[in-house]
């Protein structure tokens, strides 16, 4: 098993290549191991995928529960893991920094912090506070004796405030505050993504697996994207197959869904 420092160094190196890499999002130990077996180079957790797996909506998982889940994934794979830590589970910059310190303590190679508070009425923090939160997180992230990659997320598109100018202003402020990677989930056009990439000088993560978005890895690499994640899309794809199968049984009393299921011996071999 690689050490945390080795994983972190590998993870940083992935962001320094000219071509983008895919960082898929498992939601439990089994899916983490399957993704490793397929040859992916790093993994990122998904707050939504994990929440769904334990019967909760996204945003309803407390910090201790999330960190325990993340620690289990880190222990289950030899790949670098970056954690989706939502908004750091706090509004206050010092408490966000404490979350990052705890995250590094469980073996992660990086984590992401969002700029949205109040899950009942999510709205972006004022820009100054949002940048202060990233600065506090970055100071902790860069104090470790290994490269811990802090990703800062501008969430305005996700919460229904699609303003590219605001997105860019936030990402530039997060860059100035010390973020290592910048991320604005919800961008859907090649032009908007390219504009963001040109506006900053840090690696940019984009999320694919969104309905209506048909960009591929080669196209994203060509415009300068360095990292591509899929958020909860893999878990939603799996749950979609589950619901189609369950609805078939309930509505029709048939079981044709099994024709598309992964073969039992194949899964046994993959987990051996």
C-alpha positions as MATLAB code, in Angstrom:
seq = 'XXXXXXXXXXXXXXXXXXXXXXXXXXXXXXXXXXXXXXXXXXXXXXXXXXXXXXXXXXXXXXXXXXXXXXXXXXXXXXXXXXXXXXXXXXXXXXXXXXXXXXXXXXXXXXXXXXXXXXXXXXXXXXXXXXXXXXXXXXXXXXXXXXXXXXXXXXXXXXXXXXXXXXXXXXXXXXXXXXXXXXXXXXXXXXXXXXXXXXXXXXXXXXXXXXXXXXXXXXXXXXXXXXXXXXXXXXXXXXXXXXXXXXXXXXXXXXXXXXXXXXXXXXXXXXXX';
ca = [
       0.000    0.000    0.000;
       1.375    3.416   -0.967;
       1.959    5.969    1.759;
      -0.126    9.110    2.004;
       2.832   11.197    0.840;
       3.288    8.966   -2.225;
      -0.393    9.151   -3.083;
      -0.430   12.922   -2.608;
       2.630   13.390   -4.810;
       1.086   11.204   -7.490;
      -2.155   13.167   -7.267;
      -0.405   16.511   -7.680;
       1.445   15.136  -10.698;
      -1.809   14.195  -12.417;
      -2.788   17.878  -12.433;
       0.510   18.902  -14.038;
       0.071   16.873  -17.213;
      -1.054   18.449  -20.466;
      -3.965   16.045  -20.858;
      -7.001   15.963  -18.608;
      -7.615   12.916  -16.442;
     -10.906   11.445  -15.251;
     -11.383   11.222  -11.503;
     -14.542    9.082  -11.080;
     -16.696    9.171   -7.975;
     -17.360    5.937   -6.057;
     -19.895    5.943   -3.247;
     -18.792    2.881   -1.263;
     -15.884    0.473   -0.863;
     -17.097   -1.880   -3.576;
     -17.377    0.813   -6.234;
     -13.997    2.244   -5.231;
     -12.380   -1.136   -5.771;
     -14.158   -1.664   -9.076;
     -12.952    1.705  -10.367;
      -9.406    0.901   -9.307;
      -9.611   -2.438  -11.111;
     -10.562   -0.614  -14.321;
      -7.356    1.388  -14.265;
      -8.409    4.847  -13.104;
      -5.583    6.841  -11.537;
      -7.399    8.632   -8.702;
     -10.815    8.748   -7.066;
     -13.060   11.467   -5.667;
     -15.859   10.883   -3.203;
     -19.392   12.103   -3.829;
     -21.437   13.593   -1.022;
     -24.656   12.965   -2.940;
     -23.833    9.398   -3.910;
     -22.937    8.488   -0.338;
     -26.009   10.235    1.086;
     -28.283    8.328   -1.291;
     -26.628    5.043   -0.304;
     -27.629    5.554    3.339;
     -31.114    6.821    2.574;
     -30.509   10.547    2.989;
     -30.703   13.550    0.659;
     -27.488   15.275   -0.340;
     -26.394   17.726    2.334;
     -27.939   15.779    5.229;
     -24.785   13.881    6.253;
     -22.861   15.227    9.249;
     -19.127   15.764    9.212;
     -18.166   12.823   11.421;
     -20.259   10.400    9.367;
     -18.803   11.723    6.120;
     -15.222   11.548    7.367;
     -15.743    7.956    8.556;
     -17.053    7.058    5.081;
     -14.137    8.795    3.387;
     -11.637    7.051    5.659;
     -13.101    3.688    4.652;
     -12.636    4.498    0.959;
      -9.059    5.671    1.526;
      -8.258    2.400    3.299;
      -9.897    0.346    0.538;
      -7.774    1.542   -2.371;
      -4.169    2.250   -3.262;
      -5.239    5.225   -5.374;
      -5.113    8.873   -4.294;
      -8.501    9.998   -3.006;
      -9.921   13.519   -2.901;
     -12.989   14.081   -0.734;
     -16.117   16.087   -1.433;
     -16.443   17.848    1.932;
     -19.360   20.069    0.910;
     -18.961   23.500    2.546;
     -16.529   22.225    5.163;
     -19.498   21.674    7.498;
     -19.238   25.227    8.800;
     -19.628   28.859    7.830;
     -16.713   30.051    9.949;
     -13.298   29.957    8.198;
     -11.521   28.494   11.228;
     -13.953   25.611   11.461;
     -13.584   24.961    7.733;
      -9.806   24.826    8.258;
     -10.341   22.312   11.055;
     -12.336   20.107    8.668;
      -9.438   20.188    6.198;
      -6.993   19.282    8.974;
      -9.176   16.307    9.924;
      -9.444   15.284    6.261;
      -5.689   15.151    5.839;
      -5.483   13.106    9.019;
      -7.408   10.216    7.468;
      -5.050    9.815    4.529;
      -6.611   11.893    1.776;
      -4.612   13.443   -1.055;
      -6.978   16.393   -1.318;
     -10.473   17.705   -0.735;
     -12.962   20.212   -2.093;
     -14.761   23.026   -0.284;
     -17.915   24.718   -1.598;
     -18.877   28.387   -1.253;
     -22.536   27.789   -0.332;
     -24.125   27.717    3.100;
     -27.586   26.979    4.459;
     -28.809   23.710    2.968;
     -32.438   24.701    3.628;
     -31.957   27.837    1.492;
     -28.618   27.432   -0.262;
     -26.998   30.612   -1.446;
     -23.375   31.575   -2.101;
     -21.465   33.267    0.684;
     -20.547   36.901    0.144;
     -17.347   36.948   -1.903;
     -15.141   38.240    0.915;
     -16.278   35.532    3.334;
     -16.042   32.876    0.620;
     -12.429   33.864   -0.068;
     -11.593   33.969    3.658;
     -12.876   30.421    4.012;
     -10.661   29.242    1.153;
      -7.671   31.125    2.567;
      -8.072   29.478    5.978;
      -8.449   26.053    4.350;
      -5.417   26.636    2.108;
      -3.196   27.654    5.006;
      -3.910   24.351    6.696;
      -3.722   22.352    3.467;
      -0.275   23.740    2.674;
       1.100   23.163    6.165;
       1.378   19.390    5.777;
       4.674   17.663    4.890;
       3.142   16.437    1.610;
       1.218   18.147   -1.222;
      -2.455   18.274   -0.224;
      -4.581   19.521   -3.139;
      -7.306   21.939   -2.052;
     -10.121   22.392   -4.564;
     -12.292   25.494   -4.203;
     -15.781   25.327   -5.704;
     -17.983   28.165   -6.975;
     -21.509   26.796   -6.685;
     -23.649   29.606   -8.072;
     -24.759   27.616  -11.146;
     -25.729   24.671   -8.938;
     -27.989   26.816   -6.728;
     -29.782   28.492   -9.612;
     -27.662   31.632  -10.034;
     -26.070   31.155  -13.464;
     -23.806   34.191  -13.718;
     -20.510   33.433  -15.463;
     -19.014   36.761  -14.404;
     -19.706   35.966  -10.756;
     -18.289   32.467  -11.200;
     -15.047   33.831  -12.625;
     -14.750   36.515   -9.931;
     -15.134   33.845   -7.266;
     -12.650   31.455   -8.822;
     -10.106   34.252   -9.225;
     -10.579   35.190   -5.559;
     -10.143   31.549   -4.543;
      -6.985   31.340   -6.648;
      -5.625   34.410   -4.872;
      -6.574   32.843   -1.544;
      -4.414   29.790   -2.250;
      -6.638   27.114   -3.811;
      -4.733   24.491   -5.813;
      -7.630   23.488   -8.086;
     -10.690   25.477   -9.175;
     -14.123   24.021   -9.867;
     -17.430   25.526  -10.987;
     -19.958   22.682  -11.238;
     -22.914   23.267  -13.514;
     -21.149   24.795  -16.516;
     -22.642   23.156  -19.590;
     -21.134   24.700  -22.711;
     -17.693   24.366  -24.205;
     -17.506   28.152  -24.547;
     -18.259   28.815  -20.875;
     -15.776   26.190  -19.728;
     -13.082   27.588  -22.038;
     -13.748   31.103  -20.718;
     -13.258   29.919  -17.146;
     -10.048   28.071  -18.014;
      -8.620   31.190  -19.690;
      -9.561   33.343  -16.697;
      -7.441   31.517  -14.103;
      -3.963   30.034  -13.823;
      -4.743   26.957  -11.708;
      -5.908   23.511  -12.830;
      -9.642   23.490  -13.514;
     -11.946   20.579  -12.682;
     -15.214   20.207  -14.578;
     -18.069   17.843  -13.949;
     -19.547   15.702  -16.682;
     -22.454   13.266  -16.544;
     -24.927   16.164  -16.640;
     -28.042   15.887  -18.795;
     -27.650   17.743  -22.063;
     -23.842   17.980  -21.879;
     -22.021   15.991  -24.558;
     -18.368   17.020  -24.227;
     -15.755   14.256  -24.195;
     -12.358   13.995  -22.538;
     -10.428   14.933  -25.685;
     -12.494   18.087  -26.194;
     -12.072   19.113  -22.570;
      -8.316   18.531  -22.726;
      -8.108   20.641  -25.869;
      -9.539   23.702  -24.086;
      -7.233   23.277  -21.109;
      -9.293   21.392  -18.529;
      -7.062   19.293  -16.280;
      -9.495   17.141  -14.288;
     -12.941   15.685  -15.003;
     -15.238   14.294  -12.319;
     -18.795   12.962  -12.537;
     -20.182   13.738   -9.074;
     -23.167   11.589   -8.208;
     -23.735   10.494  -11.830;
     -22.352    6.970  -11.421;
     -24.466    6.376   -8.320;
     -27.529    7.784  -10.060;
     -26.873    5.554  -13.066;
     -26.749    2.539  -10.749;
     -29.893    3.626   -8.908;
     -31.591    4.233  -12.242;
     -30.944    0.617  -13.247;
     -32.169   -0.550   -9.820;
     -35.415    1.436  -10.088;
     -36.091    0.261  -13.645;
     -35.676   -3.344  -12.490;
     -37.857   -2.867   -9.425;
     -40.570   -1.124  -11.454;
     -40.518   -3.915  -14.030;
     -41.118   -6.502  -11.312;
     -43.855   -4.461   -9.657;
     -45.685   -3.416  -12.809;
     -45.268   -6.492  -14.992;
     -44.113   -9.377  -12.820;
     -41.226   -9.954  -15.226;
     -37.487  -10.139  -14.701;
     -35.853   -9.247  -18.002;
     -33.609   -6.723  -16.218;
     -31.365   -9.621  -15.187;
     -30.161   -9.959  -18.791;
     -28.199   -6.707  -18.368;
     -26.887   -7.456  -14.874;
     -23.180   -8.055  -14.290;
     -22.540  -11.772  -14.090;
     -22.123  -13.137  -10.556;
     -18.793  -14.910  -11.309;
     -17.432  -11.775  -12.956;
     -18.048   -9.665   -9.858;
     -16.567  -12.360   -7.656;
     -13.408  -12.324   -9.767;
     -13.179   -8.534   -9.717;
     -13.383   -8.480   -5.931;
     -10.935  -11.339   -5.425;
];
